[in-house]
């Protein structure tokens, strides 16, 4: 399976299941591939929902079992930390 084929499989799977779960119509243009990785026979990607930016999806293909797993996440928090507050050292006493 190519990366493009995996992306299309994931998006089509999401379109079918999101209609059942949320009773909303989605098209392939409503879903955006954010990140993709392949390791050996396994594929994984994250997809964002352009209609509702509080949801995103993770699709994992297990090549050993020939199965696709879909996880749906809802954004809980959006915390902004300015660079002046970045901690760049390690405190071994903590």
Secondary structure, 3 states (H helix, E strand, C coil): CCHHHHHHHHHHHHHHHHHHHHCCCCCHHHEEEEEEEEECCEEEEEEEECCCCCEEEEEEEECCCCEEEEEEEECCCCCCCCHHHCCCCCCCCC
